[in-house]
Amino acid sequence: MPDEYVNVSVTVAADGSVVETTYAQEHVADIRVQPFGSGSYDVAFITTVEVSPCSVAEATSEGGYASVKGLYCNFSPANPKYAYQVTVRVQTSRGQEAESTDSGFRLDLQLA
């Protein structure tokens, strides 16, 4: 079991803008979202913790569907304090109701 866990929560609007973030600033910095077409997004940030098999990522969406399609970690030598860059690919889609809209998503991670 890892000795250290880092929790990150990011709420993202349908246009890819970050609405709200919750994380420990001593472990995470520079959260960015890159929207792609057809409801696909990359959420990226730098962190002090390397992603391990014990890491957990979950995406949820009100009024639609969201799922994590990939969790990637690369060594990032640019900043010695935050040595790892983490990217999470999220896929969203609208609900089945005719009035449903793409309402964005919430991404919750526990890095270990």
C-alpha positions in Angstrom: 0.0 0.0 0.0 1.3 3.5 -0.8 2.2 5.8 2.1 0.8 8.9 0.5 -2.5 9.6 -1.3 -3.4 12.8 -3.2 -7.0 13.6 -3.9 -8.0 15.8 -6.8 -11.5 16.9 -7.9 -12.2 19.0 -11.0 -15.6 20.2 -12.2 -15.6 21.1 -15.9 -18.3 22.9 -17.9 -19.4 21.6 -21.3 -17.2 24.1 -23.0 -14.1 22.8 -21.2 -13.7 25.6 -18.7 -12.8 24.7 -15.2 -15.7 25.6 -12.8 -14.2 24.3 -9.5 -11.1 22.5 -8.3 -10.3 20.9 -4.9 -6.7 19.7 -4.3 -3.8 20.1 -2.0 -1.6 22.8 -3.5 1.5 21.3 -2.1 1.0 18.3 -4.3 -0.9 19.5 -7.4 -0.5 22.5 -9.7 -1.5 23.9 -13.1 -4.8 22.1 -13.8 -5.8 22.5 -17.5 -8.6 21.1 -19.6 -8.3 20.5 -23.4 -11.7 19.8 -25.0 -11.9 17.8 -28.1 -14.8 17.2 -30.4 -17.7 14.8 -29.6 -17.5 15.1 -25.8 -13.9 14.1 -25.3 -11.6 16.0 -22.8 -8.1 15.7 -21.5 -7.6 17.0 -17.9 -3.9 17.5 -17.2 -1.9 18.7 -14.2 1.5 18.4 -12.6 2.0 16.6 -9.3 4.5 15.4 -6.7 3.0 11.9 -6.8 3.6 9.2 -9.5 0.5 7.4 -10.6 0.5 3.7 -9.4 -1.9 0.8 -10.0 -3.6 1.8 -6.7 -4.7 5.2 -8.2 -8.4 5.6 -8.9 -10.2 8.0 -11.3 -13.9 8.4 -11.7 -15.9 10.8 -13.9 -19.6 11.6 -13.3 -22.1 13.9 -15.1 -25.5 15.2 -14.2 -27.9 14.8 -17.0 -25.6 12.7 -19.1 -22.8 10.1 -19.0 -19.1 10.5 -18.3 -16.4 7.9 -18.1 -12.6 7.8 -17.7 -11.0 6.4 -20.9 -7.4 6.7 -19.9 -5.0 7.7 -17.0 -1.5 8.6 -18.1 1.5 9.7 -16.1 4.8 11.0 -17.5 8.0 12.2 -15.8 8.2 16.0 -16.2 11.7 17.3 -15.5 10.7 20.9 -16.1 9.8 21.5 -12.4 11.7 19.3 -9.8 9.0 19.9 -7.2 6.2 18.6 -9.4 8.0 15.8 -11.2 5.0 14.1 -12.8 2.5 15.2 -15.4 -0.8 13.4 -15.2 -3.4 13.3 -18.0 -6.9 11.9 -17.7 -9.0 11.3 -20.8 -12.7 11.7 -20.1 -15.5 10.9 -22.6 -19.0 12.4 -22.1 -22.3 12.0 -23.8 -25.8 13.3 -23.4 -28.6 11.5 -21.6 -31.4 9.8 -23.5 -34.0 12.5 -22.7 -34.7 14.9 -25.6 -34.1 17.9 -23.4 -30.8 16.7 -22.0 -27.8 18.7 -22.8 -24.0 18.2 -22.4 -23.6 19.6 -18.9 -19.9 18.9 -18.4 -18.6 16.6 -15.8 -16.8 16.1 -12.5 -13.5 14.2 -12.3 -12.5 12.7 -8.9 -9.0 11.2 -8.6 -7.1 9.5 -5.8 -3.5 9.3 -6.8 -1.3 6.8 -4.9 
